[in-house]
Amino acid sequence: MKATAVFLAVVVAVLLQVALARYAIGGRWVFDLVLVGVAFAALQGGATAGMLAGTVGGLLQDVLSGGIVGVGGLAKTVVGCVTGVVGTQFVVARPSARAVIVAVATVVHRLVMVGLQALIDLQWTGVSWGGLLVETGVNAAAALVVFQAAQALPGAMARQRFSRRSSLSRRNW
């Protein structure tokens, strides 16, 4: 995966996160589309693409959220690298399997974030397991949609190109 494609995936994920964050119902629908974008880049391009996407996406999200800048970047970089390594070590081609990897990455990301903030603030804030469960489900569902679309898009474009050809140019055997 080229660097421009990684940047494009991360920027689209950040823009979607910012646009859809206002529609979160009272804070009960928690999602992290930037993490889904990082996992997408990592599973498509490997560990290097995952680290690049994690660093850029995490830092952008930190700057836009107003929290401690760097914590999200570090957590997403670690998760992107590990997700990329898992994606290259195991053949993960089905969108449902990739959605499971995103679900595991969501749990690991949340635990790393809580751990880093506990180290910085020197107090343990705890993990909201209900919120983590909802976030994991929403991220996995979003990842399933993204990976299904990424798998179906090239075939649909090829079919469209083939159907635009005139019937005289096709060989009829």
MIGU-969415 format. One record per residue (C-alpha): residue in three letters; residue number from 1; x, y, z. Coordinates in steps of 0.001 Angstrom, whole numbers. Each point is the difference from the previous one (the first is absolute). Layout:
<vexbas>
<r: ala, k: NUM, u: X, v: Y, w: Z>
...
</vexbas>
This chain:
<vexbas>
<r: met, k: 1, u: 0, v: 0, w: 0>
<r: lys, k: 2, u: 1488, v: 3306, w: -1043>
<r: ala, k: 3, u: 470, v: 2896, w: 2388>
<r: thr, k: 4, u: -2611, v: 2103, w: -1789>
<r: ala, k: 5, u: -2583, v: -2771, w: 374>
<r: val, k: 6, u: 818, v: -275, w: 3713>
<r: phe, k: 7, u: -380, v: 3768, w: 455>
<r: leu, k: 8, u: -3241, v: -29, w: -1970>
<r: ala, k: 9, u: -1446, v: -2832, w: 2117>
<r: val, k: 10, u: 968, v: 1795, w: 3218>
<r: val, k: 11, u: -1329, v: 3395, w: -1098>
<r: val, k: 12, u: -3316, v: -1525, w: -1089>
<r: ala, k: 13, u: -237, v: -1828, w: 3341>
<r: val, k: 14, u: 747, v: 3180, w: 1974>
<r: leu, k: 15, u: -2554, v: 2000, w: -2004>
<r: leu, k: 16, u: -2664, v: -2674, w: 524>
<r: gln, k: 17, u: 822, v: -144, w: 3716>
<r: val, k: 18, u: -374, v: 3773, w: 332>
<r: ala, k: 19, u: -3182, v: 82, w: -2108>
<r: leu, k: 20, u: -1733, v: -2897, w: 1772>
<r: ala, k: 21, u: 1146, v: 770, w: 3550>
<r: arg, k: 22, u: -2791, v: 2523, w: 468>
<r: tyr, k: 23, u: -2588, v: -2687, w: -688>
<r: ala, k: 24, u: 1163, v: -2214, w: 2856>
<r: ile, k: 25, u: -3082, v: -375, w: 2169>
<r: gly, k: 26, u: 836, v: 1546, w: 3363>
<r: gly, k: 27, u: 3473, v: -1512, w: -103>
<r: arg, k: 28, u: -1416, v: -3539, w: 73>
<r: trp, k: 29, u: 995, v: -805, w: -3582>
<r: val, k: 30, u: 3752, v: 91, w: 206>
<r: phe, k: 31, u: 1970, v: -772, w: -3146>
<r: asp, k: 32, u: 3493, v: 567, w: -1310>
<r: leu, k: 33, u: -25, v: 128, w: -3776>
<r: val, k: 34, u: 3612, v: 1157, w: 2>
<r: leu, k: 35, u: 947, v: -3335, w: 1561>
<r: val, k: 36, u: -1982, v: -1771, w: -2733>
<r: gly, k: 37, u: 1947, v: 2005, w: -2604>
<r: val, k: 38, u: 3294, v: -888, w: 1677>
<r: ala, k: 39, u: -926, v: -3690, w: 66>
<r: phe, k: 40, u: -1089, v: 199, w: -3646>
<r: ala, k: 41, u: 3347, v: 1487, w: -1023>
<r: ala, k: 42, u: 1886, v: -2536, w: 2136>
<r: leu, k: 43, u: -1850, v: -3014, w: -1378>
<r: gln, k: 44, u: 305, v: 1233, w: -3578>
<r: gly, k: 45, u: 3598, v: 1243, w: 134>
<r: gly, k: 46, u: 1789, v: -1721, w: 2873>
<r: ala, k: 47, u: 1690, v: 1147, w: 3183>
<r: thr, k: 48, u: 1715, v: 3061, w: -1487>
<r: ala, k: 49, u: -3240, v: 1330, w: -1449>
<r: gly, k: 50, u: -1703, v: -722, w: 3341>
<r: met, k: 51, u: 2625, v: 1941, w: 1931>
<r: leu, k: 52, u: -176, v: 2924, w: -2410>
<r: ala, k: 53, u: -3794, v: 69, w: 81>
<r: gly, k: 54, u: -42, v: -400, w: 3787>
<r: thr, k: 55, u: 2410, v: 2855, w: 554>
<r: val, k: 56, u: -1727, v: 2421, w: -2355>
<r: gly, k: 57, u: -3544, v: -985, w: 977>
<r: gly, k: 58, u: 692, v: -35, w: 3721>
<r: leu, k: 59, u: 1732, v: 3372, w: -7>
<r: leu, k: 60, u: -2754, v: 1572, w: -2112>
<r: gln, k: 61, u: -2623, v: -1405, w: 2343>
<r: asp, k: 62, u: 1943, v: 1227, w: 3058>
<r: val, k: 63, u: 266, v: 3518, w: -1399>
<r: leu, k: 64, u: -3693, v: 125, w: -910>
<r: ser, k: 65, u: -1233, v: -1501, w: 3288>
<r: gly, k: 66, u: 1867, v: 2374, w: 2278>
<r: gly, k: 67, u: 1484, v: -2723, w: 2196>
<r: ile, k: 68, u: 3621, v: -767, w: 703>
<r: val, k: 69, u: 1729, v: 113, w: -3376>
<r: gly, k: 70, u: 1967, v: -3155, w: -705>
<r: val, k: 71, u: -1832, v: -2567, w: 2105>
<r: gly, k: 72, u: -2419, v: -973, w: -2756>
<r: gly, k: 73, u: 2786, v: 152, w: -2565>
<r: leu, k: 74, u: 2149, v: -2410, w: 1990>
<r: ala, k: 75, u: -2890, v: -2369, w: 696>
<r: lys, k: 76, u: -1147, v: -44, w: -3631>
<r: thr, k: 77, u: 3592, v: -458, w: -1217>
<r: val, k: 78, u: 438, v: -3072, w: 2207>
<r: val, k: 79, u: -3377, v: -1423, w: -1025>
<r: gly, k: 80, u: 676, v: 745, w: -3691>
<r: cys, k: 81, u: 3375, v: -1745, w: 124>
<r: val, k: 82, u: -1366, v: -3087, w: 1778>
<r: thr, k: 83, u: -3013, v: -160, w: -2312>
<r: gly, k: 84, u: 2280, v: 225, w: -3037>
<r: val, k: 85, u: 2217, v: -2792, w: 1339>
<r: val, k: 86, u: -3034, v: -2204, w: 654>
<r: gly, k: 87, u: -1336, v: 762, w: -3476>
<r: thr, k: 88, u: 3262, v: -1009, w: -1659>
<r: gln, k: 89, u: 698, v: -3074, w: 2139>
<r: phe, k: 90, u: -3456, v: -1493, w: -434>
<r: val, k: 91, u: -1948, v: -55, w: -3228>
<r: val, k: 92, u: -2997, v: 2099, w: 920>
<r: ala, k: 93, u: -2010, v: 457, w: -3170>
<r: arg, k: 94, u: -3619, v: -203, w: 1093>
<r: pro, k: 95, u: -1646, v: 3244, w: 1113>
<r: ser, k: 96, u: -1540, v: -1703, w: 3044>
<r: ala, k: 97, u: 3426, v: -1142, w: 1223>
<r: arg, k: 98, u: 1353, v: 3498, w: -497>
<r: ala, k: 99, u: -2924, v: 1402, w: 2005>
<r: val, k: 100, u: 939, v: -2345, w: 2863>
<r: ile, k: 101, u: 3562, v: 1337, w: -152>
<r: val, k: 102, u: -1373, v: 3546, w: 204>
<r: ala, k: 103, u: -2093, v: -1016, w: 3027>
<r: val, k: 104, u: 3090, v: -1367, w: 1777>
<r: ala, k: 105, u: 1960, v: 3109, w: -1031>
<r: thr, k: 106, u: -2729, v: 2172, w: 1549>
<r: val, k: 107, u: 296, v: -1767, w: 3349>
<r: val, k: 108, u: 3808, v: 184, w: -54>
<r: his, k: 109, u: -125, v: 3676, w: -1001>
<r: arg, k: 110, u: -2341, v: 906, w: 2862>
<r: leu, k: 111, u: 2145, v: -1867, w: 2559>
<r: val, k: 112, u: 3186, v: 1664, w: -1286>
<r: met, k: 113, u: -1694, v: 3421, w: 152>
<r: val, k: 114, u: -1179, v: -535, w: 3585>
<r: gly, k: 115, u: 3442, v: -1286, w: 994>
<r: leu, k: 116, u: 1840, v: 2938, w: -1566>
<r: gln, k: 117, u: -2337, v: 2533, w: 1582>
<r: ala, k: 118, u: 437, v: -1731, w: 3363>
<r: leu, k: 119, u: 3770, v: 331, w: -363>
<r: ile, k: 120, u: -245, v: 3678, w: -925>
<r: asp, k: 121, u: -2610, v: 1044, w: 2591>
<r: leu, k: 122, u: 1227, v: -2484, w: 2621>
<r: gln, k: 123, u: -3549, v: -1156, w: 723>
<r: trp, k: 124, u: -1971, v: -2928, w: -1365>
<r: thr, k: 125, u: -3252, v: 1141, w: -1589>
<r: gly, k: 126, u: -1279, v: -3503, w: -695>
<r: val, k: 127, u: -1594, v: -1518, w: -3065>
<r: ser, k: 128, u: -3684, v: 341, w: -822>
<r: trp, k: 129, u: -640, v: -3548, w: -1192>
<r: gly, k: 130, u: -3463, v: 831, w: -1341>
<r: gly, k: 131, u: 1349, v: 2892, w: -2038>
<r: leu, k: 132, u: 2870, v: -2168, w: -1201>
<r: leu, k: 133, u: -2446, v: -2676, w: -1128>
<r: val, k: 134, u: -2098, v: 2531, w: -1952>
<r: glu, k: 135, u: 3102, v: 1566, w: -1560>
<r: thr, k: 136, u: 1305, v: -3431, w: -988>
<r: gly, k: 137, u: -3302, v: -917, w: -1645>
<r: val, k: 138, u: -353, v: 3270, w: -1902>
<r: asn, k: 139, u: 3637, v: -64, w: -1162>
<r: ala, k: 140, u: -311, v: -3630, w: -1134>
<r: ala, k: 141, u: -3202, v: 787, w: -1909>
<r: ala, k: 142, u: 1617, v: 3025, w: -1662>
<r: ala, k: 143, u: 3056, v: -2097, w: -878>
<r: leu, k: 144, u: -2198, v: -2702, w: -1508>
<r: val, k: 145, u: -1661, v: 2596, w: -2244>
<r: val, k: 146, u: 3353, v: 1518, w: -1001>
<r: phe, k: 147, u: 1646, v: -3334, w: -772>
<r: gln, k: 148, u: -3048, v: -1270, w: -1915>
<r: ala, k: 149, u: 6, v: 3177, w: -2079>
<r: ala, k: 150, u: 3740, v: -208, w: -612>
<r: gln, k: 151, u: -376, v: -3587, w: -1152>
<r: ala, k: 152, u: -3009, v: 655, w: -2254>
<r: leu, k: 153, u: 1062, v: 3329, w: -1519>
<r: pro, k: 154, u: 2663, v: -1209, w: -2486>
<r: gly, k: 155, u: -2298, v: -2700, w: -1376>
<r: ala, k: 156, u: -2886, v: 2429, w: -365>
<r: met, k: 157, u: 2199, v: 2481, w: -1843>
<r: ala, k: 158, u: 1237, v: -2730, w: -2359>
<r: arg, k: 159, u: -3566, v: -1133, w: -697>
<r: gln, k: 160, u: -1010, v: 3583, w: -721>
<r: arg, k: 161, u: 2900, v: 451, w: -2424>
<r: phe, k: 162, u: -877, v: -3265, w: -1733>
<r: ser, k: 163, u: -3676, v: 933, w: -332>
<r: arg, k: 164, u: 859, v: 3366, w: -1577>
<r: arg, k: 165, u: 1712, v: -1671, w: -2936>
<r: ser, k: 166, u: -2121, v: -247, w: -3061>
<r: ser, k: 167, u: -1411, v: -3383, w: -815>
<r: leu, k: 168, u: 1891, v: -25, w: -3298>
<r: ser, k: 169, u: 3355, v: 97, w: 1728>
<r: arg, k: 170, u: -734, v: -3064, w: 2153>
<r: arg, k: 171, u: 750, v: -3379, w: -1406>
<r: asn, k: 172, u: -3041, v: -2196, w: -202>
<r: trp, k: 173, u: 1062, v: -3601, w: -101>
</vexbas>
